[in-house]
Amino acid sequence: MKTTLKLLVVLIILNFQNTLNAQDWETPMIEGYGKIVHYDEAQNPPDPSKEYKIVFHIKDGKEREGVNEGLWKIARLINLMGSYKVPQENLKIVAIISGTATPFVLTDNEHQKREHRINPNLDLLSKLKQYNVKILV
């Protein structure tokens, strides 16, 4: 629970910092998705020696910057943790997909049939899988 609380505090601090320094946004680990601002003076930065186990339940199709918002948030978390040198093997992330979010995991062909547009999430899904994010539908 303490790890979760610390992570929440860091995310809040970084979110506030992002609004002040938009020009400093970066995507160090998941290129192009989940922009962050690295803040060297954060009160409770993530500990690179600890293992973080995080479950995301993505249940709606809301988008952020052209991709599913839940996936964008996962990319942001990976970027945040990576900027504080948390090794990839210390991040255990599972995304559970349900409800109206389900179409974003479809192939481009199937997505076009149902949503009448190409699937904008495929590149991000591929990048998240490279970071061993487990996607469960």
C-alpha positions as CSV (number, residue, x, y, z in Angstrom):
1,M,0.0,0.0,0.0
2,K,2.9,2.4,0.8
3,T,4.3,1.9,-2.7
4,T,1.0,2.7,-4.3
5,L,0.6,5.8,-2.2
6,K,4.1,7.0,-3.0
7,L,3.5,6.4,-6.7
8,L,0.2,8.4,-6.5
9,V,2.1,11.3,-4.9
10,V,4.7,11.2,-7.6
11,L,2.1,11.2,-10.3
12,I,0.3,14.1,-8.8
13,I,3.5,16.1,-8.5
14,L,4.4,15.4,-12.0
15,N,1.0,16.2,-13.3
16,F,1.2,19.6,-11.6
17,Q,4.7,20.1,-13.0
18,N,3.5,19.2,-16.5
19,T,1.0,22.1,-16.5
20,L,3.8,24.5,-15.6
21,N,6.4,23.3,-18.0
22,A,4.6,21.9,-21.1
23,Q,7.7,22.5,-23.2
24,D,9.6,20.0,-21.1
25,W,7.4,17.1,-21.9
26,E,9.1,13.9,-23.0
27,T,8.5,10.3,-23.7
28,P,11.7,8.6,-22.7
29,M,10.6,4.9,-22.7
30,I,7.4,4.7,-24.8
31,E,8.3,7.0,-27.7
32,G,5.4,9.3,-28.7
33,Y,2.9,8.3,-25.9
34,G,2.3,9.2,-22.3
35,K,4.2,12.5,-22.0
36,I,5.8,13.3,-18.7
37,V,8.1,15.9,-17.1
38,H,10.9,14.4,-15.1
39,Y,11.1,16.3,-11.8
40,D,14.5,15.8,-10.1
41,E,13.3,17.3,-6.8
42,A,10.2,15.1,-6.3
43,Q,9.6,14.4,-2.6
44,N,9.0,10.6,-3.1
45,P,10.4,9.4,-6.4
46,P,10.0,5.7,-7.3
47,D,12.6,3.4,-5.8
48,P,14.5,1.6,-8.6
49,S,15.3,-1.3,-6.3
50,K,11.6,-2.1,-5.7
51,E,9.3,-4.2,-7.8
52,Y,6.0,-2.5,-8.8
53,K,2.9,-4.6,-9.6
54,I,0.1,-2.6,-11.2
55,V,-3.2,-3.6,-12.6
56,F,-5.2,-1.2,-14.9
57,H,-8.8,-1.9,-15.6
58,I,-9.6,-0.2,-18.9
59,K,-13.4,-0.2,-19.5
60,D,-14.2,2.7,-21.8
61,G,-13.2,3.9,-25.2
62,K,-12.2,7.4,-24.1
63,E,-9.2,8.8,-26.1
64,R,-6.3,11.0,-25.2
65,E,-4.0,12.3,-27.8
66,G,-5.5,10.0,-30.4
67,V,-5.2,6.7,-28.5
68,N,-7.2,4.9,-25.8
69,E,-6.7,6.9,-22.6
70,G,-6.1,3.8,-20.4
71,L,-3.2,2.7,-22.7
72,W,-1.9,6.3,-22.7
73,K,-1.8,6.2,-18.9
74,I,0.1,3.0,-18.9
75,A,2.7,4.5,-21.3
76,R,2.9,7.5,-19.0
77,L,3.6,5.3,-16.0
78,I,6.3,3.4,-17.9
79,N,7.8,6.7,-19.0
80,L,7.7,8.1,-15.4
81,M,9.2,5.0,-13.9
82,G,11.9,4.8,-16.6
83,S,12.8,8.4,-16.0
84,Y,13.6,7.5,-12.4
85,K,15.7,4.5,-13.5
86,V,13.2,1.8,-12.4
87,P,14.3,-1.2,-14.5
88,Q,11.8,-2.7,-16.9
89,E,12.0,-6.0,-15.1
90,N,10.8,-4.3,-11.9
91,L,7.5,-3.3,-13.6
92,K,4.8,-5.9,-13.6
93,I,1.8,-4.3,-15.4
94,V,-1.4,-6.0,-16.4
95,A,-4.2,-4.2,-18.4
96,I,-7.6,-5.8,-18.2
97,I,-9.8,-4.6,-21.1
98,S,-13.6,-4.7,-21.0
99,G,-16.7,-2.9,-22.0
100,T,-16.5,-0.2,-24.7
101,A,-12.7,-0.3,-24.6
102,T,-12.7,-3.8,-26.2
103,P,-12.5,-2.6,-29.9
104,F,-9.1,-1.0,-29.4
105,V,-7.4,-4.4,-29.3
106,L,-8.9,-5.5,-32.7
107,T,-6.8,-5.9,-35.8
108,D,-7.0,-3.0,-38.2
109,N,-9.4,-4.9,-40.5
110,E,-11.8,-5.7,-37.7
111,H,-11.6,-2.3,-36.2
112,Q,-12.5,-0.7,-39.5
113,K,-15.5,-2.9,-39.8
114,R,-16.8,-2.0,-36.4
115,E,-15.5,1.5,-35.8
116,H,-15.3,2.7,-39.5
117,R,-11.7,3.9,-39.0
118,I,-8.2,2.4,-38.7
119,N,-7.2,1.3,-35.2
120,P,-5.0,4.1,-33.8
121,N,-3.9,2.0,-30.8
122,L,-1.9,-0.7,-32.6
123,D,1.5,1.1,-32.5
124,L,1.1,1.8,-28.8
125,L,-0.1,-1.7,-28.0
126,S,3.0,-3.0,-29.8
127,K,5.3,-0.7,-27.7
128,L,3.6,-1.7,-24.5
129,K,4.0,-5.4,-25.3
130,Q,7.8,-4.7,-25.7
131,Y,7.7,-3.6,-22.1
132,N,6.0,-6.9,-21.1
133,V,2.6,-5.3,-20.4
134,K,0.1,-8.1,-20.3
135,I,-3.1,-7.3,-22.1
136,L,-6.2,-9.3,-21.0
137,V,-9.5,-9.0,-22.7
